């Protein structure tokens, strides 16, 4: 029986560790529990929160110096939320990878369009030569 109680307490503790931390409700200690947030950033967040609650992630990024989109994505991945919402932006490294894929697809499409444009021109040039040979 004691083992079951200890197991339940351990599971509740683990669940509490992974629970989301809402910026508008969290204490300094709760903010510090997020990986990447230290006493300096948590103090800045609390100071800005005194001026008014954060509306969304963009509001946090604009108002708190030292928190950019990259850090916001990391903090969100660690369980931080604003009004129950996770950060929806993309981390900078992922943006670069996506940009390369988009560019490669655009280059491929441009080559296909170029080849398609040349094909009808060649067919039209061949028609007069064929009709002249018949006469």
C-alpha positions in Angstrom: 0.0 0.0 0.0 2.8 2.4 0.9 4.5 1.7 -2.4 1.3 2.6 -4.3 1.0 5.9 -2.4 4.6 6.8 -3.1 4.2 5.9 -6.8 1.1 8.2 -7.0 3.0 11.0 -5.3 5.9 10.6 -7.6 3.6 10.6 -10.7 1.9 13.8 -9.4 5.2 15.4 -8.8 6.4 14.5 -12.4 3.1 15.9 -13.8 3.6 19.1 -11.9 7.1 19.4 -13.3 5.9 19.2 -16.8 2.9 21.5 -16.3 2.7 24.6 -18.4 3.8 27.8 -16.8 1.6 30.8 -17.8 3.7 34.0 -18.0 0.8 36.1 -16.7 0.3 34.0 -13.6 3.8 32.6 -12.8 5.9 33.6 -9.9 9.6 34.3 -10.2 10.5 30.8 -9.0 8.1 29.2 -11.6 9.6 31.3 -14.4 13.1 30.3 -13.2 12.1 26.7 -13.5 11.9 27.1 -17.3 15.1 26.1 -18.9 16.8 29.2 -20.4 15.2 31.6 -18.0 17.3 32.9 -15.2 16.8 35.5 -12.5 17.6 38.3 -14.9 14.9 37.5 -17.5 12.4 36.5 -14.9 12.8 39.9 -13.3 12.4 41.6 -16.6 9.2 39.6 -17.3 7.7 40.4 -13.9 8.6 44.1 -14.2 6.8 44.3 -17.6 3.9 42.3 -16.3 3.4 44.9 -13.6 2.7 47.4 -16.4 0.0 45.1 -17.9 -0.5 41.4 -18.7 1.0 40.0 -21.9 -1.6 39.7 -24.7 0.4 37.2 -26.8 3.9 36.0 -27.6 4.5 39.0 -29.9 3.7 41.3 -27.0 6.2 39.5 -24.8 9.0 39.6 -27.4 8.4 43.3 -28.0 8.3 44.3 -24.3 10.9 42.1 -22.7 14.5 42.9 -23.7 16.5 39.8 -24.3 13.6 37.6 -25.4 13.5 37.2 -29.2 11.6 34.7 -31.4 14.3 32.1 -30.9 14.1 32.3 -27.2 10.3 32.4 -27.2 10.3 29.2 -29.2 12.7 27.5 -26.7 10.7 28.7 -23.7 7.5 27.5 -25.3 9.1 24.1 -25.9 10.0 24.0 -22.2 6.4 24.5 -21.2 5.9 28.3 -21.0 2.6 29.7 -22.3 0.9 33.0 -22.6 -2.9 32.9 -21.9 -2.7 29.1 -22.4 -1.2 29.4 -25.9 2.2 28.0 -27.0 4.5 30.0 -29.3 3.4 29.5 -32.9 6.4 31.0 -34.5 9.2 29.0 -36.0 12.7 28.8 -34.6 15.3 30.6 -36.7 17.2 27.4 -37.7 14.0 25.9 -39.0 13.2 29.0 -41.0 16.6 28.7 -42.9 15.8 25.1 -43.7 12.3 25.9 -44.9 13.7 28.8 -47.0 16.1 26.4 -48.8 13.3 23.9 -49.6 11.1 26.7 -50.9 13.9 28.1 -53.0 14.7 24.7 -54.4 11.0 24.1 -55.3 10.8 27.5 -57.0 14.0 26.9 -59.0 12.6 23.5 -60.1 9.3 25.1 -61.2 11.1 27.8 -63.1 13.1 25.2 -65.0 10.0 23.3 -65.9 8.2 26.4 -67.1 11.2 27.4 -69.2 11.4 23.9 -70.8 7.6 24.0 -71.4 7.9 27.4 -73.1 10.7 26.2 -75.4 8.8 23.0 -76.5 5.9 24.8 -78.3 8.3 27.2 -80.0 10.3 24.3 -81.4 7.1 22.6 -82.6 5.9 25.8 -84.3 9.3 26.3 -86.0 9.1 22.7 -87.3 5.7 23.0 -88.9 6.6 25.5 -91.7 9.6 23.4 -92.6 7.4 20.3 -92.9 4.7 22.0 -95.0 7.4 23.5 -97.3 8.9 20.0 -97.8 5.4 18.7 -98.9 5.0 21.3 -101.6 
